Amino acid sequence: MRSRCETIGLIALVALAACGTDVDPTCTKSTLTYETFGAPFMSDWCLGCHSAGVDAAMRQLAPIDVNFDTIAEVRTQSRSILETTSTMQTMPPAGGPSDSDRELLAEWLSCGAP
């Protein structure tokens, strides 16, 4: 006999399939979270310029209203972050993460920055 949680989970999966919702297989396998990846990545590579605590003169032209201090701010800017870091690779201006770290960033952002 199935537990109530297993039954509810099965119903949810069937409902998603019935709605035609496609779940990216990368996201279902990803272990990246804000705590394990996003926050450390932002701290290492982004917050030097994209933080509300950084004086305008020290932001290296980063817009004053584009900050990544919280997960909500990162999610709001996720599309822009993804485009800027994957196509232009100009962030951060003084050099940045490896290609493999950029790929992890793209995975994390594409999966909704959980």
N, C-alpha and C positions, 0 to 999 in steps of 0.2 A: 504494500500500500504506500502511495506517495504521501509525503508530508504536505501540509498546506502551502508552505513556501515553494516547494518544487512544483506544485500544481499551478500556483499563481505565476511563477516564472515561465512555465510552459505555455500558459494562456497568453502571457505578454509576448512571447516569441511568435506564436501563431498570429496574434493580432498585428504585430509589426510586419510579418510576411504577407498577410492579407492586404495590408495597406500599401504594399509595394515599396516600403521603406528599405533602402539598401544600406546596410551597415558596412563601412569600409573594413575589410579584414585586417588591415594594419591596426586599426583602432581597437579591434576586439582583442588583439594580441599585445598591444602596447602596455608597458608597465610604467610609462612616464607620467608623473604627476607634478603638480606645482611644487610640492614639498621635496620630491626627489630630483626633479630636473629644472622646472621653470624658475623657481626662486633663486637657486644657485646660479643658473645661467644668466638671469637678469642682473644679479649682483655682480658677477664676474665681468660681464660684457656691456651692460646697458645703463646701469644706474649711475655711472660716472657722469653722464650727461642728462639722462632721462629720469631725473628725480626732482620732486618738488623742493627738496632740501639743497639742491645745487643752485648757486647764484647764477643769474643770467649770463654774466661775463665768463663763467667757467663751463658753460654748456656746449661749447663748440658749435654754435648755431642751431642746436636742438631747439625746436619750438618750445616755448615756455609752458604751453598747455599739453604737451605730449610727455607724460610721465608713466613709469612702469613700477611704481611703488607698491601696488596691490594687484592681486589677481584680477580684480574687476577692471582695472586700468589696462592691463595686458590684454584681456579678452576684448575690450572695446577697440583696441588698436591691432588686434591679431592679424587681420588681413594686410594692413600696412606693414607690420613687422615682417610678415611672411614675404611680401613682395620685395621689400627693401633688402632683406638679408639673403634671399635666394637668387634674385635676378641681378641686382646691382652689386652685391657683396661689398658695399662701401661702409658698412657699419660693423664695428665702430671705426671712426675715421683713422685712428692710429694703428689699425690692424685688428684682426678679429679672430674668432674661433676657427677651428679646423673645418674642413669640408664635412667630416663625419659629425661634428657637433652641430653644424648648420643643418644637416639632414635630420638629426634628432630634434632640433628646434622646429623644423618644418613638420615633422611627424606630430609632435606635441601640439602645435598650434592647429594643424589640420584636424586633429581629433577633438578639438574644442577646448584645449588647454585645461584638462581635468586636474 
